[in-house]
Amino acid sequence: MLSMERFPDQIGYLVLTEDGAVLTSGGELENDERMANIIMNLVSLTDKIDSKAFSSNEGFENISIVYDDHCYIICLSNKKIHVIKKKLLPTSNSATNQSLIDI
């Protein structure tokens, strides 16, 4: 099994079974049953997506939840749900960081 600690800027991870049981975990998500429940509820919502918009045989491949300073990446692989909590590095955009001066 691929070590989840190897992902850059990763601050936590969960590996869940298809029914939501935690197989492995670490970092900020170590033994986080509450987060596992939230993830499973989110994954179950993907089954209720309008079938007219998406064909019924299309399941989710990955889900990203993005906040200002971190994100969650959720993937289904080998009948397991992999969740990574990743720290987002601030982007420096020189145009927005410059001060405006009126002349």
Secondary structure by P-SEA (a helix, b strand, c coil): ccccccccccccbbbbcccccccccccccccaaaaaaaaaaaaaaaaacccccccccccccbbbbbcccbbbbbbbcccbbbbbbccccccccccccbbbbcc
